[in-house]
Amino acid sequence: MKYNGVSERHQNNNLKATISFSNFLGNKSLKEIHKKEENLSYLQTKIKSKEDDPEQRWITTYNDYLFFVVNTMLFPFL
């Protein structure tokens, strides 16, 4: 990643997303995920209510994780 000019912050965020997704999967590996519902259920854990997040900052977090899931789960299999 360093050679591609990717910032350290971006690398850190990708690592956090990978760890979070791994924790969500538990004993499953990435190769065992074949249904879009499994990815969507992970993304649903990132949504917060208006009371929990009045400024709706969760949307940015959700989009970051969505980008991660699409790039790691979709593109490698195309």
Residue pairs with C-beta under 8 A, 6 or more apart in sequence:
1 10
1 11
1 14
2 11
13 64
14 68
17 64
17 65
17 68
18 68
18 72
20 65
21 42
21 65
21 68
21 69
21 72
24 42
24 45
25 33
25 42
30 72
30 73
33 39
33 73
39 69
39 73
42 65
42 69
43 62
43 65
43 66
43 69
46 58
46 61
46 62
46 65
47 58
47 62
48 56
48 58
50 56
52 58
